[in-house]
Amino acid sequence: MPLNIEDYAMIGDGHSAALVGKDGSIDWLCWPRFDSSACFSALLGTPENGRWLIAPSPEAGEATVTRRYRPDTLILETRFETPEGVVDLIDFMPRRNGWPELMRLVVCRAGAVKMRMELVLRFDYGRSVPWVRQLDDKSGVRAIAGPDMVVMRTPVMLCGENMHTVSTFSLSAGESVPFVLAYGASHEPVPPGSDVNTALARVETWWRDWAGRCEIEGEWAGVVRRSLIVLKSLAYEPTGGIVAAPTTSLPEALGGTRNWDYRYCWLRDTTISLIALMRAGYYDEAAAWRDWLTRAIAGSPSQLQIMYGIGGERRLPEWEADWLKGYQGARPVRIGNGAVCQLQLDVFGETLSALYVARAGGLPNDEESWAIECKICEHLETVWRQPDEGVWEVRGGRQHFTFSKIMAWLAFDRAIHSAERFRLDGPVAHWKTLRDEIHADVCANAYDAERNTFVQAYGSKSLDASLLLIGAIGFLPAEDPRYVGTVEAVAKELTVEGLVKRYHTNETDDGLPPGEGTFLACSFWLVDSYVALGRRDEAVALFERLLSLCNDVGLLAEEYDPDHKRQVGNFPQAFSHFALVHSAMNLMGYRNIDTRALRQDDAA
C-alpha cells in the first residue's frame, strides 16, 4: 500500500517530477513530461504498477529514517540508521542536457549496511510490462515497451527476478554506489552514461544560485524560499506553464471519489502566481508564466478555457485507468480533466487581473495581449449574466455563483486601470458602466443582510471561502461592514479546527458524494483577511498552524483532513504554496504589487 501522502517528497528537473517515499521507494514518475504517462505508478496502485526501491535489506535490521532537502535545493537526502551502520540515499534529477535522468547515490556514513535495490518499470500508468535486457557494455539494463525506453546504469550486479530487476550489495563507511535512470524514445539511441557526483555538484550549484536570487528577508523567509523552490520545480521549463501538481487522483477525501488530474495549468492560479514570483524577485519566471498565458488564451474569447496543458494544449480528455486500485483504494484514477469544457466566469477576471499585474510589476510589454484583453471584455459583456460551474468546478449544474460575478467585475476593473494607467486605447467609459452594473447586481443578489455576509450563489444561504477574496481584489474596502461580516461568517461557519473548507459539500450540489478535507489555500486567504482587518495576532496564529501542517521537508498537498490528521489531495500543490508565499509576505510587510499599483492609479 502507498505511504501517507505527507510521507513523500518531490524531486524534479523542470520537465517532470518524481515522488520519493520515506521508505526509499520512488512510487510516481511521469516521463518525459509532467503530463506523460507514468512509468512508476505504485502511488495509485501496488508495487507491481511500478516503483524503484533502494533501502537497507530486511537482514540489516529495523532502520530509523530521517530526511531533508539540502539547503536551498531540491536534492533529497534520506538517512537510514540501522543497528550496524548509517546510510544516506541521495536522490535528485539533474537539469536536462538532451534527455531526462533520475540519479540516486547510496553513501555509507558509518559501520556497514547491506542494501537492497528493486526496480519495477511499468509503462503506461502501470499497465505495460517492458522487455528488459542487459546493455551491450554490461553497465546496466535497458527496458523497452512501445514508444518508451528507460536505461539503468550502476556498477553493482543486477539480475532479473519475477519481472523485477533486483540487486543486493553491502557498503562500509566511506563507500558509495551510484544509480542512473535515463529515459529516451525507444527508436532513438540509448542515452549515454553520466557521472553522478559531477551531476550532483552541478545541480546543487544551480539550485543554490537560483535560491540566492530570492529577495525575501524576515521571520518566514526560509519557508518562503522552500515554497518558491517547489514552485520553480513545477514550472515546465520549455513553456513557462506551471502545473497545479505533478500528480493525478490523490483523493480529497480518503477512500473517496473526488480524485482529479492536476498535471495541467489553471488560469485560476495566474494572478497569485505572478504576484508571488515578482514580489520575491523572480521576474524571469513571472515573464515566462505571463507569456505562457498570452499564448494559451490567444484566439476566440468564447473559447477561453479554465485550464490548458503545459504547452497550451486545449484538449485534455478525461478517462479512467481502471486497472489501478487507486491511492489506498480511492477510485477512480482519472487521467485528463473533464472540467476543461466548463464555463467559469472567474477565468475572465483572473486573466485580465494577471495581465494588469504583469504591467504594473514592470514586466516587458506584450503588444498582442491588450488586443486580446479588449476582445475578452467584448465577449464577457455578453455572458456575465449567465450561470456557470464556478471556481470550484462543480459537476452538479450551473448556478449564479457570487465569486464568478465578482471576477467578472474584476475583469472590467482591471481593464479600466490598464487603459488609464498605461494609456491604452479602449472604451473605458462603457467598461465603467458595466463594472458598476455588475457591482450593483452582486450587492443586490448575493448579500444576506440578516446574516451580514455574502453567500455562495444568488438565492443561496450557503457560504463559500472564495468570498474571502472580496477585500483582496478590491471589490469592497477592508473596512466595509459587509466584508468584515463575510470574513467573520466564514471563520465561524466554514472552519474545522481553525482551517477553512471551500464550502459545505452536504449543502452544495457539486455532483459528487459529500466529504472533503479543509482547503489549505482558503485557509491562507483567511490569514490574509485577518491581516487586512488589522487582526495580526489571529493572522499569525493561523499562519503558524498552517506551517505546522507542512510535512518534514516543507511540502503541502491541496487539503488537510483534520479527522485523520493527514494531508489529502494532489501533492505537492502549487496553489497551496503560492498562497503560503503570499501570506508570509503580507505578514512580513511586503507590499502587494497589485494593491500598490491600483492605489497609484486611483491617486492619479
C-alpha positions in Angstrom: 0.0 0.0 0.0 1.3 3.5 -0.8 2.5 5.6 2.1 0.6 8.5 3.6 0.8 11.5 1.2 2.9 13.5 3.7 5.5 10.7 3.8 6.5 11.6 0.2 9.0 14.2 -1.0 9.4 15.5 -4.6 12.4 15.8 -6.8 12.2 17.3 -10.3 14.0 18.9 -13.2 11.6 21.5 -14.6 10.1 19.0 -17.1 8.8 16.3 -14.8 8.8 15.2 -11.2 9.0 12.1 -9.0 7.7 11.3 -5.6 10.1 9.6 -3.2 8.8 7.9 -0.1 10.4 7.7 3.4 10.9 4.0 2.7 13.3 4.8 -0.2 10.7 3.9 -2.9 10.0 6.2 -5.9 6.3 5.5 -6.4 5.4 8.1 -9.0 7.2 9.3 -12.1 5.9 10.6 -15.4 8.4 10.8 -18.3 9.4 12.8 -20.2 6.8 15.5 -19.2 4.6 16.2 -16.2 1.6 15.0 -18.2 3.2 12.0 -19.8 2.1 8.5 -18.8 3.8 7.2 -15.6 6.4 4.5 -15.6 6.2 4.3 -11.8 2.5 4.2 -10.6 2.7 2.4 -7.3 1.3 5.6 -5.7 -2.0 4.8 -7.3 -1.9 1.0 -7.1 0.6 -1.6 -5.9 4.4 -2.1 -6.3 3.5 -4.2 -9.4 2.3 -1.0 -11.1 5.9 0.3 -11.0 8.3 1.6 -8.4 12.1 1.9 -7.7 13.1 0.9 -4.2 16.5 1.4 -2.6 16.7 0.7 1.2 18.5 -1.4 3.8 17.7 -5.1 3.3 15.5 -6.7 5.9 18.6 -8.5 7.2 20.1 -5.2 8.2 17.5 -4.8 10.9 14.9 -2.1 11.6 16.0 1.3 10.4 15.3 4.8 11.8 14.6 7.1 8.9 15.1 10.9 8.7 15.3 13.1 5.7 15.9 16.6 4.5 16.5 18.7 1.4 20.0 20.0 1.1 19.6 23.8 2.0 18.1 25.8 -0.9 17.9 22.9 -3.3 15.6 20.1 -4.4 18.3 17.4 -3.6 16.7 14.9 -1.2 18.8 13.1 1.4 17.1 10.2 3.3 19.1 8.7 6.1 18.7 5.1 7.3 20.2 4.3 10.7 20.4 0.6 11.3 21.9 -1.4 14.2 25.0 -2.0 12.1 25.5 1.3 10.3 24.2 4.5 8.7 23.4 5.0 5.0 22.3 8.2 3.2 20.3 7.9 0.0 20.7 11.0 -2.1 18.0 11.5 -4.8 17.9 14.2 -7.5 17.1 15.0 -11.1 19.8 17.0 -12.9 18.8 19.8 -15.2 18.2 18.4 -18.7 21.0 18.0 -21.2 19.2 16.3 -24.0 17.5 13.5 -22.1 15.7 13.0 -18.7 17.7 11.5 -15.9 17.0 10.5 -12.3 20.0 9.8 -10.1 20.4 8.0 -6.8 23.6 7.8 -4.8 23.9 5.5 -1.8 26.6 6.6 0.7 27.6 4.7 3.8 28.4 7.1 6.6 29.2 4.7 9.4 29.5 1.0 10.1 28.4 -1.4 7.4 25.0 -1.9 5.8 23.5 -4.5 3.5 21.3 -2.8 0.9 18.5 -4.0 -1.5 17.5 -2.4 -4.8 14.3 -3.3 -6.7 13.4 -1.7 -10.0 9.9 -2.4 -11.3 9.3 -0.5 -14.6 5.7 -0.4 -15.8 4.9 2.0 -18.6 1.5 3.4 -19.5 0.4 4.1 -15.9 1.5 0.7 -14.6 -0.1 -1.4 -17.3 2.7 -2.3 -19.7 5.5 -4.7 -18.7 8.6 -3.9 -20.7 11.2 -6.1 -22.4 14.4 -5.9 -20.3 17.8 -6.9 -21.4 21.4 -6.2 -20.4 23.3 -3.4 -22.1 26.0 -4.4 -24.5 28.7 -3.0 -22.3 27.2 -4.7 -19.2 26.9 -1.4 -17.4 23.2 -1.9 -16.7 19.9 -2.8 -18.3 17.6 -1.4 -21.0 13.8 -1.6 -20.8 11.5 -1.1 -23.8 7.7 -1.1 -24.3 6.2 0.5 -27.4 7.5 4.1 -27.7 9.2 4.2 -24.3 12.8 3.3 -23.3 14.4 3.5 -19.9 18.0 2.6 -19.2 19.5 2.0 -15.7 23.3 2.0 -15.1 25.1 1.0 -11.9 28.3 -0.7 -11.1 26.6 -3.3 -8.9 25.4 -6.6 -10.3 21.8 -6.8 -11.5 19.6 -9.8 -12.0 16.0 -10.5 -13.1 13.5 -11.9 -10.6 9.8 -12.3 -11.3 9.9 -9.4 -13.9 11.7 -7.2 -11.5 15.3 -6.0 -11.7 16.9 -6.5 -8.3 20.3 -6.3 -6.6 21.8 -6.7 -3.1 25.0 -5.1 -2.1 26.9 -4.1 1.0 28.6 -0.9 1.9 31.1 0.1 4.5 31.9 3.5 5.9 33.1 5.8 3.1 31.9 3.7 0.2 29.2 4.7 -2.2 27.2 3.2 -5.1 25.6 5.3 -7.9 22.4 4.5 -9.9 21.3 6.4 -13.0 18.0 6.1 -14.7 17.6 7.7 -18.1 14.6 8.0 -20.5 14.5 8.1 -24.3 12.2 7.3 -27.1 12.6 3.6 -28.0 13.6 4.3 -31.6 16.5 6.5 -30.6 20.0 5.6 -29.4 20.5 4.5 -25.8 21.2 7.6 -23.7 24.9 7.8 -22.7 26.1 7.3 -19.2 26.6 10.2 -16.7 28.8 10.7 -13.7 26.6 11.0 -10.6 29.0 13.0 -8.5 29.6 15.6 -11.2 25.9 15.9 -11.9 25.2 16.3 -8.1 27.7 19.1 -7.8 26.3 20.9 -10.8 22.6 20.7 -9.8 23.4 21.7 -6.2 25.2 24.8 -7.5 22.3 25.5 -9.9 19.7 25.4 -7.2 21.6 27.4 -4.7 22.3 30.1 -7.3 18.6 30.2 -8.1 17.5 30.3 -4.5 20.1 33.1 -3.9 18.2 35.4 -6.2 15.3 35.4 -3.7 14.9 39.0 -2.3 12.8 38.0 0.7 14.1 38.6 4.2 12.4 38.2 7.5 10.9 35.8 10.0 9.5 33.4 7.5 12.0 33.8 4.7 13.1 30.2 4.9 9.7 28.7 4.4 9.1 31.2 1.5 12.3 30.0 -0.2 11.3 26.4 0.2 7.9 27.0 -1.3 9.4 29.0 -4.2 11.8 26.1 -4.9 8.7 23.8 -5.0 7.0 26.2 -7.4 10.1 26.5 -9.6 10.2 22.7 -9.9 6.5 22.7 -11.0 7.2 25.2 -13.9 7.6 23.4 -17.2 10.8 24.9 -18.4 10.2 24.9 -22.2 7.0 26.9 -22.0 6.8 28.6 -18.5 3.5 26.9 -17.7 3.1 26.0 -14.0 1.3 22.7 -13.3 -1.1 22.7 -10.3 0.6 19.5 -9.1 2.7 16.7 -10.5 0.1 14.0 -9.6 -3.3 12.8 -10.5 -6.1 11.2 -8.4 -4.7 11.7 -4.9 -8.1 11.9 -3.2 -9.6 14.9 -1.5 -11.3 12.5 0.9 -9.6 9.3 1.9 -11.2 6.4 0.1 -13.4 8.8 -1.9 -14.2 9.6 -5.5 -13.0 13.3 -5.6 -9.9 12.3 -7.5 -8.7 14.6 -10.3 -5.8 15.0 -12.6 -3.8 18.2 -11.7 -0.9 17.9 -14.1 -2.2 21.0 -16.1 -2.1 24.7 -15.8 -5.1 26.6 -14.3 -5.9 30.2 -15.1 -7.2 30.5 -11.6 -3.6 30.4 -10.4 -2.2 33.1 -12.6 -2.6 36.3 -10.6 -1.4 35.0 -7.3 1.5 33.2 -9.1 2.6 36.4 -10.8 2.4 38.5 -7.7 4.3 35.9 -5.6 7.1 35.5 -8.2 7.6 39.2 -8.7 7.4 40.1 -5.0 10.2 37.6 -4.5 12.3 39.0 -7.3 11.8 36.2 -9.9 10.9 38.3 -12.9 12.1 35.9 -15.5 9.8 33.1 -14.2 6.9 35.6 -13.9 7.5 36.7 -17.5 7.6 33.1 -18.8 4.3 32.4 -17.0 2.8 35.6 -18.4 4.0 34.6 -21.9 2.5 31.1 -21.5 -0.8 32.7 -20.5 -1.0 35.0 -23.5 -0.2 32.1 -25.9 -2.7 29.8 -24.3 -5.6 32.2 -24.4 -4.9 33.5 -27.9 -7.8 33.0 -30.2 -11.6 33.5 -29.8 -12.5 34.7 -26.3 -15.6 32.5 -26.5 -13.2 29.5 -26.4 -11.4 30.6 -23.2 -10.8 27.6 -21.0 -10.3 27.3 -17.3 -7.1 25.2 -17.8 -4.7 24.2 -20.5 -1.9 21.7 -21.0 1.6 22.7 -20.1 2.3 23.5 -23.8 -1.0 25.3 -24.1 -2.9 22.2 -25.3 -6.7 22.6 -25.2 -7.9 19.0 -25.4 -7.5 17.2 -22.1 -10.0 14.3 -22.4 -10.8 12.6 -19.1 -10.7 8.8 -18.9 -10.3 6.3 -16.1 -7.3 3.9 -15.6 -9.5 1.0 -14.3 -6.5 -1.4 -13.8 -5.2 0.8 -11.0 -6.7 0.3 -7.5 -6.3 4.0 -6.6 -4.4 5.6 -3.8 -5.1 3.5 -0.7 -8.3 2.2 -2.5 -9.6 5.6 -3.6 -11.1 5.1 -7.1 -11.4 6.0 -9.9 -8.0 7.0 -11.1 -8.6 9.8 -13.7 -6.3 10.8 -16.5 -7.2 14.1 -18.1 -9.7 16.6 -16.7 -13.3 16.9 -18.0 -13.7 20.3 -16.3 -11.7 21.8 -19.2 -15.0 22.2 -21.0 -16.8 24.1 -18.2 -17.9 27.7 -18.2 -16.3 29.5 -15.4 -16.7 33.3 -15.5 -13.9 33.8 -12.9 -11.2 33.0 -15.5 -12.0 36.2 -17.4 -11.2 38.2 -14.2 -8.1 36.1 -13.5 -6.8 36.7 -17.0 -7.2 40.4 -17.1 -6.0 40.8 -13.5 -2.9 38.8 -14.2 -2.1 40.8 -17.3 -2.6 44.0 -15.4 -0.3 42.8 -12.6 2.3 42.0 -15.2 2.3 45.5 -16.5 2.2 47.1 -13.0 5.0 44.9 -11.9 7.2 46.1 -14.7 7.3 43.0 -17.0 8.3 43.8 -20.6 5.3 44.9 -22.6 3.4 42.3 -24.6 1.9 44.2 -27.6 -0.6 41.5 -28.5 -2.1 41.0 -25.1 -4.0 44.2 -24.9 -5.9 43.5 -28.2 -6.8 40.1 -26.7 -8.0 41.7 -23.5 -10.3 44.1 -25.3 -11.9 41.2 -27.2 -12.3 39.3 -23.9 -14.2 42.3 -22.5 -16.4 42.3 -25.5 -17.3 38.6 -25.0 -17.6 38.9 -21.2 -20.3 41.6 -21.7 -22.4 39.0 -23.4 -22.0 36.2 -20.9 -21.5 37.6 -17.4 -25.2 37.3 -16.6 -25.2 33.6 -17.3 -24.9 30.9 -14.6 -21.7 28.9 -14.6 -19.9 26.0 -12.9 -17.9 28.3 -10.6 -14.4 28.5 -9.4 -14.7 25.1 -7.7 -15.7 23.3 -11.0 -18.9 21.8 -9.6 -20.4 19.0 -11.6 -23.9 19.3 -10.3 -25.2 22.0 -12.6 -24.7 25.7 -13.2 -25.6 28.4 -10.7 -25.2 32.2 -10.4 -22.1 31.9 -8.3 -21.2 35.1 -6.4 -17.5 34.8 -6.9 -17.9 34.3 -10.6 -19.8 37.6 -10.8 -17.2 39.4 -8.7 -14.5 38.2 -11.0 -16.5 39.5 -14.0 -16.4 42.8 -12.2 -12.7 42.4 -11.7 -12.1 41.9 -15.4 -13.6 45.2 -16.3 -12.0 46.9 -13.3 -8.5 45.8 -14.3 -9.1 46.6 -18.0 -10.1 50.2 -16.9 -6.9 50.5 -14.8 -4.7 49.1 -17.6 -6.2 51.6 -20.1 -5.9 54.6 -17.8 -2.5 54.0 -16.2 -0.7 52.7 -19.3 -2.5 54.9 -21.9 -4.0 52.1 -23.8 -7.0 52.6 -26.1 -10.3 51.1 -25.0 -14.0 52.0 -24.3 -13.2 53.0 -20.7 -16.5 54.8 -20.1 -18.5 51.8 -21.3 -16.4 49.5 -19.2 -17.1 51.7 -16.1 -20.8 51.4 -16.7 -20.6 47.6 -16.9 -18.4 47.4 -13.8 -20.9 49.5 -11.8 -23.8 47.4 -13.1 -22.1 44.1 -12.0 -21.2 45.6 -8.6 -24.7 46.6 -8.0 -26.1 43.3 -9.2 -23.8 41.4 -6.8 -24.6 43.6 -3.8 -28.4 43.3 -4.5 -28.5 39.5 -5.1 -25.6 37.9 -3.2 -25.6 39.8 0.1 -27.6 38.4 3.1 -28.4 41.4 5.2 -29.8 39.4 8.0 -26.6 37.5 8.5 -24.3 40.3 7.3 -22.5 38.2 4.8 -22.2 37.5 1.1 -23.4 34.0 0.1 -22.1 31.4 -2.3 -24.7 32.0 -5.1 -27.7 34.1 -5.8 -30.6 33.0 -3.7 -28.5 30.7 -1.6 -27.9 30.6 2.1 -24.6 28.7 1.8 -21.2 30.2 2.4 -18.1 29.9 0.2 -14.5 30.5 1.1 -13.8 32.3 -2.2 -15.7 35.3 -0.7 -12.7 35.9 1.5 -11.1 37.5 -1.6 -13.7 40.3 -1.8 -11.3 42.6 0.0 -8.1 41.4 -1.5 -9.2 42.1 -5.1 -10.8 45.5 -4.1 -14.5 44.7 -4.7 -15.1 46.2 -1.3 -12.7 48.0 1.0 -11.5 46.1 4.1 -13.3 48.4 6.4 -16.7 47.8 4.7 -19.0 46.1 7.3 -20.2 43.6 4.6 -16.7 42.4 4.0 -16.0 42.2 7.8 -19.2 40.3 8.3 -18.3 37.8 5.5 -14.9 37.1 7.0 -16.5 36.5 10.4 -19.1 34.2 8.9 -16.6 32.1 7.0 -14.4 31.9 10.1 -17.3 30.8 12.2 -19.3 28.5 9.9 -16.7 27.2 7.4 -13.8 26.2 9.6 -12.8 23.0 11.3 -10.2 23.3 14.0 -9.5 26.8 12.5 -8.9 25.5 9.0 -11.2 26.6 6.1 -13.4 24.4 4.0 -14.2 25.6 0.5 -18.0 25.1 1.1 -20.2 22.6 2.8 -20.3 19.7 0.4 -23.6 18.5 2.0 -25.3 21.8 1.1 -23.9 22.5 -2.3 -24.8 20.1 -5.1 -21.4 19.6 -6.8 -22.4 16.4 -8.4 -20.3 14.2 -6.1 -20.8 12.4 -2.7 -20.2 14.8 0.2 -17.0 15.0 2.1 -13.5 16.5 1.6 -10.7 18.0 3.7 -10.1 21.6 4.6 -8.7 23.6 1.7 -5.2 24.9 2.5 -5.2 27.9 0.1 -8.5 29.1 1.5 -7.0 28.9 5.0 -4.2 31.1 3.8 -6.8 33.5 2.4 -8.3 33.8 5.9 -4.8 34.7 7.1 -4.7 37.5 4.5 -8.2 38.6 5.5 -7.1 38.9 9.2 -4.1 41.0 8.1 -6.3 43.3 6.1 -8.6 43.7 9.1 -5.7 44.5 11.4 -6.1 41.3 13.4 -2.5 40.4 13.3 -2.4 38.1 16.3 -5.1 35.9 14.7 -3.3 36.0 11.4 0.0 34.9 12.9 -1.6 32.1 14.9 -3.4 30.7 11.9 -0.3 31.0 9.7 1.8 29.2 12.2 -0.9 26.5 12.4 -0.8 26.1 8.7 3.0 25.8 8.7 2.7 23.0 11.2 0.8 21.0 8.6 3.8 21.0 6.2 5.5 17.7 6.1 9.0 17.1 7.4 10.5 18.6 4.2 8.2 21.5 3.9 5.6 20.3 1.4 1.8 20.8 1.3 -0.9 19.0 -0.5 -4.1 20.6 -1.6 -6.1 19.9 1.5 -5.8 18.6 5.1 -8.1 16.1 6.8 -8.5 17.2 10.5 -10.2 14.0 11.5 -7.4 11.7 10.3 -4.6 14.3 10.7 -3.4 13.7 7.2 -2.7 15.7 4.1 -5.1 14.9 1.2 -5.4 15.8 -2.4 -2.8 16.2 -5.1 0.8 16.7 -3.9 2.7 19.0 -3.7 0.1 21.6 -4.6 1.2 24.8 -6.3 -1.9 26.7 -5.2 -1.2 25.9 -1.5 2.5 27.0 -1.8 1.7 30.2 -3.7 -0.9 31.1 -1.0 1.7 30.4 1.7 4.2 32.7 0.0 1.6 35.4 -0.4 0.5 35.2 3.3 4.1 35.2 4.6 4.9 38.3 2.6 1.8 40.0 3.8 2.7 39.2 7.4 6.3 40.4 6.9 5.1 43.7 5.5 6.0 43.2 1.8 3.7 45.5 -0.2 1.4 43.9 -2.7 2.2 44.8 -6.3 -1.4 44.7 -7.3 -2.7 46.8 -4.5 0.1 49.3 -4.7 -0.5 49.8 -8.4 -4.2 50.2 -8.0 -3.7 52.9 -5.3 -1.3 54.7 -7.6 -4.0 54.6 -10.4 -6.7 55.9 -8.0 -4.4 58.7 -6.8 -3.7 59.8 -10.4 
